[in-house]
Structures are given as C-alpha cells and as structure tokens.
Amino acid sequence: MQEGSNGAGSVSRLKLELQIIGKQSVRCELVRHLAPTTCKSILTSLPVQGLVHRYGESFVYFETGLVIGSEKQRTQFRRGDMGLLVANGSICTFLKDATSQAMNPIGRVIEDLKPIESTRPGDAMILKKSTV
C-alpha cells in the first residue's frame, strides 16, 4: 500500500481500532478501494473478535467467522498491512514484509506494531470502530 494520505475526512479510509483485550490497542484503517465488498462486510459486522494465532513470524491473525469471497487478492504484503484470509474468515496483520497465501487486502495498522507483536496465542483481539 502506498503511504502519504492521512485519510482526514476520507470516506475511502475508515479509522478503526485493533484491541488486544485487557492490554493495548492500535489504530488502523480499512481502505475501501483495496476490496470494497470485503470492507463493507467487515464494517457491517463490527465489532468482530477472536483468539489470537500466529503464522510463524509473518503475521498474527484471529478468526472472525465472517464468510466473504475472494476479492482483489494478492500474496505480497508489507509490515503493517492487514488482509482477510477467505478460507477461514481471519483478519491478519503482517509483522514483516512477506509472501503469503492469497488474501483480500483490507487496510493497514497506522500506529506502532509493538502491541500486536507482543500478543501471545490465546489472547483475544477485537476490531472495532475507533473511539478517537
């Protein structure tokens, strides 16, 4: 994803919060043009939550139970990018630049990733509308 837009007042960049329950949260944004149908489905389902899992050192994810089809999938992601793994409805946050299985790109974390990097399997994570 390209950087540069701050998203202030933008209808295509929607500010959300990714919270590790009982710990910290980080701000993120859904970017509608990356996968409009996917982003709409996620937005209408907020808040979504699940238990944290790790996929090696590449990304952290949690299953949402959402059933969404493939849309504008890609396999290359950068540190901080977020994607939806269609196979199990998981929201994934990339901890480093990586090539992965195909996912619907949905946005990016716009703050420090340290709270997400420090999650442990079994922590609960929730994606919700931003309070800021």
QUIRA-V351928 format. One record per residue. N is the residue number from 1. RES is the residue in one small letter. SS is DSSP state (A for helix, B for strand, O for the rest). PHI is phi in whole degrees, 0 to 359 (none if undefined). Layout:
# QUIRA-V351928
n;res;ss;phi
N;RES;SS;PHI
N;RES;SS;PHI
This chain:
# QUIRA-V351928
n;res;ss;phi
1;m;O;none
2;q;O;272
3;e;O;261
4;g;O;126
5;s;O;271
6;n;O;275
7;g;O;77
8;a;O;300
9;g;O;74
10;s;O;279
11;v;O;270
12;s;O;267
13;r;B;242
14;l;B;253
15;k;B;284
16;l;B;229
17;e;B;231
18;l;B;251
19;q;B;249
20;i;B;268
21;i;O;301
22;g;O;83
23;k;O;229
24;q;O;263
25;s;B;224
26;v;B;229
27;r;B;277
28;c;B;216
29;e;B;220
30;l;B;270
31;v;B;246
32;r;A;304
33;h;A;293
34;l;A;293
35;a;O;198
36;p;A;303
37;t;A;293
38;t;A;297
39;c;A;298
40;k;A;298
41;s;A;297
42;i;A;296
43;l;A;300
44;t;A;285
45;s;A;259
46;l;O;298
47;p;O;280
48;v;B;240
49;q;B;212
50;g;B;186
51;l;B;276
52;v;B;285
53;h;B;229
54;r;B;240
55;y;B;248
56;g;O;56
57;e;O;261
58;s;O;282
59;f;B;207
60;v;B;250
61;y;B;214
62;f;B;219
63;e;B;280
64;t;O;254
65;g;O;84
66;l;O;288
67;v;O;248
68;i;O;226
69;g;O;281
70;s;O;293
71;e;O;205
72;k;O;48
73;q;B;296
74;r;B;213
75;t;B;242
76;q;B;258
77;f;B;227
78;r;O;251
79;r;O;309
80;g;O;95
81;d;B;292
82;m;B;238
83;g;B;218
84;l;B;250
85;l;B;276
86;v;O;297
87;a;O;306
88;n;O;227
89;g;O;68
90;s;B;271
91;i;B;265
92;c;B;247
93;t;B;238
94;f;B;279
95;l;O;267
96;k;O;204
97;d;O;299
98;a;B;204
99;t;B;256
100;s;B;224
101;q;B;294
102;a;B;297
103;m;B;221
104;n;B;279
105;p;B;288
106;i;B;234
107;g;B;165
108;r;B;200
109;v;B;282
110;i;O;250
111;e;O;232
112;d;O;302
113;l;O;277
114;k;A;306
115;p;A;299
116;i;A;286
117;e;A;298
118;s;O;272
119;t;O;293
120;r;O;237
121;p;O;307
122;g;O;102
123;d;O;297
124;a;B;258
125;m;B;234
126;i;B;225
127;l;B;254
128;k;B;214
129;k;B;297
130;s;O;290
131;t;O;266
132;v;O;253
